[in-house]
Amino acid sequence: MPAYTMSCFKIPLPLCKQIQSMLTKFWWDANPEKRKMCWVAWSTLTLPKYAGGLGFRDVETFNDALLAKVGWRIIQQPTSLIAQVLLGKYAKNSTFMECSASSSMSHGWRSILAGRDTLKKGLGWIVGSGDKIWVWKDPWLSCEEPMTPIGPANLRDTELLVSDLLCPISNSWDLDKIRLYIPQYEEHILRIVTSSAPAPDHLEWLPDKSGNYTTKTGYDLDMTSAVETDTSLSSFNWNKNIWNIKTSPKIKDFL
């Protein structure tokens, strides 16, 4: 697995399929000269073990998860040399999370934007002063999963910031403003604990308790999103009935 290359660039889809083909042959074929039938689909083998798969890595998804780490470093270290160069060239008038793709961008930047799509699935804003968070555009309503208010917002409220919902003196929630602008989310907003003094707003990776992005959690998030769409998988406890029973690993894999 070319992990270093995959952590720097988005590898072509045909190459992903070639690597997948090599893994499939190693698993099913008796030897390089004798090919055998693949009895289970690759999409099933790449599912997590708790969802009925064998936990094999899906090459394309793993590539995106590795690239997301580059985007995370740009978010966390915007003053670093590489971040200043890339953002100065491709995101002059917007933030990294909001900048759009262009036809003239390099393959390296296109790869980083592919990883950014993975980041968007798990990033959420932690409210400080609220002056960097758009009420109707950014995920800020929960510290457990990305949650953005569902509109439509009034035309005059589209540019509303979270700081407009906070008391400028105590930095606590202004209940009157919440009920004026976004009353349907009052319960969610009041669960968010604000600091007594204004603090900088910052993005955190919500799937991990530390708040920092890891390739493992990014890959798991991409893979589990496919699992959640299949309701039939929730009716069988794979860990209890297969992986935790006392028998040899070969029999577990067969089951």
Order of alpha helices (4+ residues) and beta strands (2+ residues): alpha-alpha-alpha-alpha-alpha-alpha-beta-alpha-alpha-beta-alpha-alpha
